[in-house]
């Protein structure tokens, strides 16, 4: 994933934690309220902290972007990031071209000119993260120490970051 220089310390921290995790799980809520998750390859984190993905405009997720969660996990480094926010669809052909990668060709065989190809822009407003030690031995100790101590033992850093993007009121939909 390409990462632009971030506008603030909180976004810089989120970028650092997720920069080496190429796949995120994107979770939306379906029409019946059920949660649906799918793996997505992050293409870019722009300077405002928005994450960009390729998507097919015919996908059901396109209709469910009001409240979205992205989760990144790097088990080997002990890094976990959960982002809450909203999604937007962009059909900006110049931006699609600039983010194009041959790895997307199996899904979009006509390349960046594929008629159903669009960008999903994820705008985060909150992040929760767990940044454990990257040493497997230290993490193994972290699994054993609570058992020996009989209580949770903290290893690493955990936190929540809020107000990652400017507040945009979410419209209330009335049936």
N, C-alpha and C positions, 0 to 999 in steps of 0.2 A: 504494500500500500504506500502510495506517495503521501507524505505528510508535510503540509505547509507550516511555516513558523506560526505558532498560535498567538492569539491576542492577549492571553492572560495566563497566570500561573496554574490555575485549575485545569484549563484546557491543555496546557503543556504537560501536566501530570497524566491526564487521561491519554494523550497521544503517546507518551513514553511507555505507558503500561500496555497499550494495544498495538504498537507499531510493528511488532514481529509476529502478530497473530493474524494470518491471512483470511481466516474464515470466521464469520460471526453467525450466531443463530439469531434470526430476525423473527420476533413473535408479534403477531397481530391477533385481534379478536374477530372471529367470523360472525356472520349474520345472526347465528343462534347464540352468540356469546362465548362459544368455545374458543380456547386459545389454540392457535396454529403456529408452529415454528418451522422454519426452513433454513438451511445453510445458505449463506450469501458471501461472496468474495468482495471484500472492501477494496475499492479502487483508489480512493483518495480521502484524506481528511483535510478540508480546506482551512483557511486562516481563521474562519469563524467557528471552527469545530464541527461543521457539518460533514457527515460521511456520505460518500457517493458510491452507488452500486448500479450495475446494469440490471434491467428487469424487462420482462415482456409485458406490454400494455394490456394483454389479454388475461394476465394472471389475476386470480381472485384477490390477492393481497393489495392490488392497486385501489380497491374500493374500501380498504380497511386501514387507512394510514393515520387516522385521527389520534390514536394512542398506540405507540409502538415501543417495543423493547428490543435492544440489541445486547447480546452477551458474547463476550470474548473469553476464551480460556486457554492458558498456556500451562498445562500440567507440569511440564518439565521445569519451568521457571517459577511455578507457584504463583502465577498472576491470573487474576480473575477480575473482569470489568463488566458491570451491568449498566447500560445506559437507557434511560427513559426519555421519550420525546415524541416527535411526530414525523410523518413522512410527507414528501411532496413528489410529484412526478414532473420531470422535465423532458422535453423532446428537442432540446437545443442541439442541433446536428453538429455544430462546431465543437461543443463541449464533449459530445459523444465521441467524435473523431479524436479529440485530444486525450481521451481516457481509454481509447480502444486498445485491446490486447488480443493477440491471437488465441489466447486461452478461452475467449468468449465465443470463438467461431463454432464450436459444436452446438451451441444453443442458438446462435445467430449466423447461419451459414452465408448470408449475403454480406457479412462484415458490418461495418458501421452504418451501412446504408440499409440494413434490414428494416423492413417496414414496421415491425412490431417492437423494435428495440427502443427503449427509453432509459432514462436515468431515474433512479430512486434516490432522492436526497433525504437523508435522515438528519433532523435538527434536534440535538440533545438538549434537555433542560435539567437533567439530574444524572449523576453518576454515583454508583456505589462500587467500591473496589476493595480487593484483598490482594496485598502484595507480599507474598511470603518469601522467605529466603530461597535463593536458587539452588543451594546445595541440597542434594538428595539426602545426605546424611543428617543435615539439620532438620529437614522436613520429616524424616523418619523419626528423629528424636521428638519432633512435635506431635507425632501420633502416639508415642509411648509415654511421654512426660505427663499428660493429663491422667493416664491410667495410674501411674505411680503416685502422682500428687493427689489423686482423688478429686481434682477440680480442673477446669479449663486453664491451660497455660498458653498465653499469647506469644506467638512467634510471627513476626512480620508486622505489617501495617494494614489497617483497615480504616476506611473513611467514606464519607458521603460528600459529594460536591453538588451544590445547587446553583441555580440561576446561571447555567452554562450558556444560555442564549437569551437574547432579549425576549421579554414576555410578549407572547402573542396570544390573545384570548382565543380559546378553543370554542368554536360555535356550538351552541346547544341545538341538537336536532330534535324536532318535535314530530311524533308520528302523525 
